[in-house]
């Protein structure tokens, strides 16, 4: 099962729901801009994340966009254009 990059962008009208969505996405990816996360997930992880997010989204007031950016092995610069300040992926540190 290969990993893919997904861009999540949300517009949530309620502060409590927005905070829950933020915290959920923060546990699964990198917070790259206000209301935007970049996540590297396999099929199972994506399904589980969608299942967690679905009850947080009010179907009439909120919006969550999920964009499949392709395989993690694909160079991010091939699908990401940045204007202004260059994108710099956060450095992840794993403490064992």
N, C-alpha and C positions, 0 to 999 in steps of 0.2 A: 504494500500500500504506500504509494508515493505521497510526499508532502507537497502542498500547494500554498501559494501566498494568496491571501484574501484581504481586501481592503474593506473595512467596515466604516460606514459613515452614518451618523444618526442625527435626527432632529426630534427631540422628545420635549413635549410641552410642559410636563409636570416635573418639578425639581426632584421629588423622591424617586420617580421612575427613571429619570435621567441619571441619577446617582447610582441606582442599582445596575443600569446598563453599563455605565462607566466602570464600575468595580468588576463586573463580570468580564468585560472585554479586557480590562487591565490584567486579569489573571491569565489571559490567553494570548496576549500579543503586546506590541509596542504602541504606546500612545504617541502618534506622530504629529498630530495637530489637534486643536480643540474639536471634539466630537469625531475624530478620525483615528482608527487603529489599523495597524498592519499585523496580521496574524499568519503564522505558518502552521497549517493544520493538515492532518490526514482526513480521510472520509469519515471515519468514526468520530474524531474530535469535532469536526464541523457539525455533524448531526447532533452530537451532545450539546454543543454550544447553541445551536438553533433551538433545541428543546428547552434550554435554560432561559434563553432570551424571549421566546414567544409569549409567555404570560406577562412579561414586563412591558410589552408594547401594546398601547391602546390603539386598536385598529382604525379608529376614526380620527385620532388626533396626532399620532406619532408616525415617524417613518424611520426605517432602518434599511440602508442599502448595503448589499453584500456584492462585491465585485471580485470575481475570480481572476487573479493576475497570472495564473499558470504555475508551472512547476517551480519548486524552490531552487532547483539546479539551474534554472534559467536566470541569466544575468538581470538583475533588477533594473539596470540602466536601459535595457532594451524596451521596457514598457513604462518607465517612469520619467516624465519630463518635469523639471523643476524650474520655475522662474523666480528670480530673486535669490534669497539665501539658499545655498545648496543643502540638499537632504543629507543628513549624516545619521546612519542607523545607530541606535543606542548600543552601548557596549554592555553585554550581558556578562555578569560575573557569577560563577557557580561556586559556592562555598560547600566543601565537603567535610 
